[in-house]
Amino acid sequence: MLDFATKVLSARLGKTHLFAVGQAGYIIKSANGQLLAIDLYLSNCVERLEGNAGFKRLLPQLLSPLALEYDAVICTHPHLDHFDINAVPEIISNGKTRLFCSVNCKELVMKFQMEYHNPQINYVKPLESYEMGDFHIDFVNCDHGMGAPDAVGVVITVDGKRIYETGDTCLRLDRIGEVSQPLDILIAPINGTYGNLNESECAALSEALNPKLTIPCHYGMFALHHGDIGKFYDVMNEKALPFLIMQQGEQYTL
């Protein structure tokens, strides 16, 4: 765990870095060294609460909640692999880290007695924007079905770069006009279950948005979530679309 935290902290200033944490979790480090995290899943709370072997954590825990101090943390919706109820309270316990989460996350905030940190918490909706240090944050619609009707996607602009993390969503090409372009990076799910994009749909979204690079997510963590990275590889190559499959713990410099 300390090795990955050290990798983030020692990443060269003056450049923008993206780190893959696993599932839909990413850390962005600005050129000035500020840190923004999206949908970190750092524990095994899903299996513990679901009691289903299909939700056993299959990727290692690279990071402890207190290993890094973030300027901002985003939780795109209240599902526990995106709002980690073991990790989020610890992450914001420093009294500094700002939490941006979809409105239905308030139930989890109250349940786990995080309301003490209320000045740090922002409940966000699509089409809202925030300035947070080096980061300009635009929240956009996504469609994760009735299980998370308040879910959001997020476009992060930092150091002149633009990164779009779709959140958990099905294919909604009718909404891509909400997404500021051009995009340097598109991050989108490929698992095709629980209302998410599958491998071919992720490629279709990439084709429509034309980012410089597409990074697939939401595969490999749980057996029940599925996601075929080989199929994604094939369809992206067939369409001649640029992509990067990030290993958990990998660093990419924009």
Secondary structure, 3 states (H helix, E strand, C coil): CHHHHHHHHHCCCCCCEEEEEECCEEEEECCCCCEEEECCCCCCHHHHHHCCHHHCCCCCCCCCCCCCCCCEEEECCCCCCCCCCCCHHHHHHHCCCEEEEEHHHHHHHHHCCCHHHHHHEEEECCCCEEEECCEEEEEEECCCCCCCCCCEEEEEEECCEEEEECCCCCCCHHHHHHCCCCCCEEEEECECCCCCCEHHHHHHHHHHHCCCEEEEECCCCCHHHCCCHHHHHHHHHHCCCCECCCCCCCEEEC
